[in-house]
Amino acid sequence: MDLPGPIHDFLLVFLGSVLILGGLGVVLLTNTIYSAFSLGLVLACISLFYILANSHFVAAAQLLIYVGAINVLILFAVMFMNSSEYYKDLNLWTVGNGITSLVCTSIFVSLITTILDTSWYAIIWTTKSNQILEQDLIGNSQQIGIHLSTDFFLPFELISLILLVALIGAIAVARQ
């Protein structure tokens, strides 16, 4: 999307802040339905980031697959669960929570050091290279479609059947 510099920067900062707040909502909200809605907000913001980066195909795929399918599936699974029986034996802090906190903190620190050590000024985007990338993306997406409908047709259909069986199994477990 070709926007003037200040508007583009404002949109990046706004989407980044909404993304961070949505991610905090996913982690910190105690109601799992609200947490799933926050996840949908995060995935939609990522799609808008792709639109700002002129990757319209990836943005549409993000919206269709992650927001439209995965997040709706998560919402259905959360709504089918009987949440009252899962909170009976709730411990505030366990050993697994401590290990998870340690691993997540170390990954966060390593990501921050990598971001700070990277020379971001060496990345240059020009209009001509964006046009070349879009042409390659169209060619690559056509090749992916051809491979999915010819060479990988059977595995593609098997994955859809496995997802359907998993959904039916989740519904059956939630009903009992």
C-alpha positions in Angstrom: 0.0 0.0 0.0 1.6 3.3 -1.1 0.9 5.7 1.8 2.7 8.8 2.8 5.5 8.3 5.3 3.8 9.7 8.5 0.5 7.9 7.8 2.4 4.6 7.2 4.4 5.1 10.4 1.2 5.9 12.4 -0.5 2.8 11.1 2.5 0.7 12.0 2.7 2.0 15.5 -1.1 1.7 16.0 -1.2 -1.9 14.6 1.8 -2.8 16.7 0.2 -1.5 19.9 -3.1 -3.3 19.1 -1.1 -6.4 18.4 0.7 -6.2 21.8 -2.5 -5.5 23.7 -4.2 -8.3 21.9 -1.3 -10.7 22.7 -1.5 -9.6 26.4 -5.2 -10.3 26.3 -4.6 -13.8 25.0 -2.3 -14.5 27.8 -3.7 -12.6 30.7 -7.5 -12.9 30.3 -9.0 -15.6 32.5 -12.1 -16.1 30.4 -11.1 -18.4 27.6 -13.7 -17.1 25.2 -12.3 -13.5 25.6 -8.9 -14.9 25.1 -9.9 -16.6 21.9 -11.4 -13.3 20.7 -8.2 -11.6 21.5 -6.3 -14.2 19.4 -8.6 -13.3 16.5 -7.7 -9.7 16.9 -4.0 -10.5 16.9 -4.4 -12.6 13.7 -6.4 -9.8 12.0 -3.7 -7.3 12.9 -1.0 -9.5 11.4 -3.1 -9.6 8.3 -3.2 -5.8 8.2 0.6 -5.8 8.6 0.8 -7.9 5.5 -1.5 -5.4 3.7 0.9 -2.5 4.7 3.8 -4.6 3.3 2.0 -4.9 -0.1 1.5 -8.7 0.4 -2.2 -8.8 -0.4 -2.3 -12.6 -1.2 -0.6 -13.5 2.1 -3.0 -11.1 4.0 -6.0 -12.8 2.4 -4.7 -16.2 3.2 -4.1 -15.1 6.8 -7.6 -13.9 7.1 -9.2 -16.9 5.5 -7.1 -19.6 7.1 -6.2 -18.3 10.5 -9.0 -15.9 11.4 -11.7 -17.6 9.4 -10.9 -21.3 10.1 -8.4 -21.8 12.9 -9.7 -19.1 15.3 -13.4 -20.2 14.7 -12.4 -23.8 15.4 -10.7 -22.6 18.7 -13.9 -20.7 19.6 -16.1 -23.7 19.0 -13.8 -25.9 21.0 -13.7 -23.4 23.9 -17.5 -23.0 23.8 -18.1 -26.7 23.8 -15.9 -27.3 26.8 -17.5 -27.4 30.3 -15.1 -25.0 32.0 -16.4 -25.4 35.5 -14.9 -28.9 35.9 -11.5 -27.7 34.7 -11.1 -25.0 37.4 -11.8 -27.3 40.4 -8.2 -28.3 41.0 -6.6 -25.0 40.0 -3.1 -24.5 41.5 -1.7 -21.0 41.3 1.8 -22.0 40.6 3.4 -25.3 39.6 6.8 -26.5 38.5 5.7 -26.6 34.9 4.8 -22.9 35.1 8.2 -22.1 36.4 9.9 -24.0 33.6 7.7 -22.4 31.0 8.4 -19.0 32.4 12.1 -19.6 32.3 12.0 -20.9 28.7 9.8 -18.0 27.5 12.0 -15.4 29.2 15.1 -16.8 27.6 13.5 -16.8 24.2 12.3 -13.3 24.7 15.8 -12.1 25.8 17.4 -13.8 22.8 14.9 -12.2 20.4 15.5 -8.8 21.9 19.3 -9.2 21.6 18.9 -10.4 18.0 16.7 -7.4 17.1 19.1 -4.9 18.7 22.1 -6.5 17.0 20.6 -6.5 13.5 21.5 -3.7 11.1 18.0 -2.7 9.9 19.3 0.1 7.7 20.8 -2.4 5.3 17.3 -3.5 4.2 16.2 -1.4 1.2 12.9 -1.8 -0.5 12.4 -0.3 -3.9 9.3 -0.1 -6.1 10.9 -2.2 -8.8 12.0 -5.0 -6.4 8.4 -5.0 -5.0 7.0 -5.5 -8.5 9.4 -8.3 -9.1 8.5 -9.9 -5.8 4.8 -9.7 -6.6 5.3 -11.3 -10.0 7.3 -14.1 -8.3 4.6 -14.5 -5.7 1.9 -14.8 -8.4 4.0 -17.4 -10.2 4.8 -19.3 -7.0 1.1 -19.3 -5.8 0.0 -20.7 -9.2 2.7 -23.4 -8.8 1.5 -24.2 -5.3 -2.1 -24.5 -6.6 -1.0 -26.7 -9.4 1.0 -29.0 -7.1 -1.9 -29.2 -4.5 -4.4 -30.2 -7.2 -2.2 -32.7 -9.0 0.9 -34.1 -7.2 -0.2 -33.6 -3.6 -3.9 -34.1 -4.0 -4.1 -37.2 -1.8 -2.1 -35.8 1.1 -4.1 -32.6 0.9 -7.4 -34.4 1.1 -6.1 -36.7 3.9 -5.1 -33.6 6.0 -8.7 -32.2 5.5 -10.1 -35.6 6.7 -7.8 -35.7 9.7 -8.9 -32.1 10.7 -12.6 -33.2 10.3 -12.1 -36.2 12.4 -10.3 -34.1 15.1 -13.2 -31.6 15.1 -15.8 -34.4 15.4 -13.7 -36.0 18.2 -13.4 -32.7 20.1 -17.2 -32.2 19.9 -17.8 -35.8 21.1 -15.4 -35.4 24.0 -16.9 -32.0 24.9 -20.5 -33.4 24.9 -19.6 -36.1 27.5 
